[in-house]
C-alpha cells in the first residue's frame, strides 16, 4: 500500500491575499479589454476610444474589425497624431493570442502619452466569436466557434 503524500500542484504556491489579488485583477482590467466588450461598445456606438489595427496592410485588406483604423506598429511613432486624436483612449489589436503585436502597439502609444488598452484575443477571437469583419467587398459574416462563445451567438454574460 502506498503512503505517498499528495500535494496540490495548484496550491503549492499559496494564493495572494484578497487585497493583493484585487489590486492585481483591477490593474489587469485597466490594461486589457476583451473582444466581446469591444464589440458591444462598437455596436452600441459608445464613444470614448479609437480601435487600432496594428497589422500589416495585407492583413488589414484580408479583413479587419468594422470601425477600426489601420496603423501598423512600425508607423505609430510617426503617424499616431494624424490618425488618432490627442487625448483619445486607444484600443489596440493584432492577430491573436499567439501574437504580441497588439502589446507592442500599445507600448508605442503609451510612450507617446496615450491611454491605451490591448484587446485580448485579437482578430482571431473576434472572428471565432462570430463577429463580422470588414473587407473591400463589404462585411463578412462568421460562424461562432462554440469553444469561444455560445453557439447561439448570445453574449456569454461573463
N, C-alpha and C positions, 0 to 999 in steps of 0.2 A: 504494500500500500504506500502511495506517495504521500510525503509530508511537505511537499513544496509549498511555499508561501506565495500566494497570488498577489501581485501588486498591480495597481491600476496604471496603465500607460497614460491615461488621461489625467489622473490626479497625482502622478509622480512629481509634477511641478504644481504646487498649490495655486488655486485661482487667486487673482488680485482681490484686495479688499474692495468692497462695494463702491466706495467713493473714488478709488483709483480707477476701477472699471468704468464708472460713469463718466469720468473725465476722458478716458481713452476713447470710449464709443462716441461721445459728443464731439471730440476732436475729429474722429474719422468722418462723421457726417458733415463737418464743416469743410472737408476736402473732397468729398465724393457725392455724386448723385447717381441714382440708378436709372436704367432705361425706361422703366415704367413711369417714374415720376417726371422725367424729362418729356416723355410722350404726353402725359396728362397735361402738363403746363403748356406745351405747344398746341395741343388740341383745344384747350380752353382759351387760348390767346393770352395767357397770363404773361404780363410784361416783366422785365427786370433782368433778363440775361440775353447774351448772344451765344448761340451754339456754333462752335467752330470745328470743322472737319479738318484735321491736320495731315491727312493723307496726300498722296501724290495726285497729280491731275488725272492720270489713268484710272486710279482708284475712284476718284470723285465722279468721273464720267461713267464708270461701271454702275454706280448707284450711290446715293447719299441720302441723308436724312432731310426730309422736307423742312424748310425753314433754316437750314444751316448755311453758314458762309464758308467758303473754301479759303483756307490759309495754311499751306504746308508749313510744318515746323521750321524748316530751314529759312523761311521767309518772314517769320513772326517779328523778329527784331527790326527788320527794315520796313515792314508794311502794316504792322498792327494798328498804328494810328490812323491810317487811311481806311481800314476795313472795320475796325471796332471802335466805337465812340469812347472817348476818355470817360472814366468813371463807370463803365459797364462792368457787370459781373460776366465772366466768361465761363462757359462750359465746354470743355474740350472732349473730343472723341477721336479714336483711330480705329484700327481693325477689330480688336477684341482683347480678351483677357490674356492672350498669348503674346501681346504686343505692348510695348511700353511707350509707343508714340504719343498717346494722349498725355502720359505723365511728363514726357519731355516738353510737349507743347504747353502744358500747364506751368511747368517751371519757367519756360521762356516768358509767358505772360506775367507771371508773378514777379520776375526780375524787372519787368517794365512797369511794375506798380499796379497791375490789375488784380482785382479779387478774382479768384478762379477756383473752379471745381472740375474734377475729372468725372466723365460719365463712365461708370463701371460697365463692363461688357462690350462697349463699343458697338461698331456697326454689326458685328456678328450677332450679339444678343438682341439688338434692335430687330434684325431680320428674324431671328429664332422666336421672338415673342409675337411675330405675325404683323408687325407694323409696316406700313407702306414705305417704300423708298422712292426717290426721285431719280429719273434719268432724262436724257434729252428727248425721249419718246413720251414722257409723262410719268404718272405714278405707277408703280409696280406693286402688286399685291403679293403677300407672302403668307404661307400657311404657318400656323402656330406649331412649334415644336413642343409636345406635351412634357418634355423634360425641363422646360424653362418657364412655362406658363400654362394655365388651364386650357385644355383643348377648345373650350367654348370661346376663348378669346377674351373672356371677362377678366378684370384685374384680379390679381392674387390677393389683394387687400392686406398685404403684409405691412 
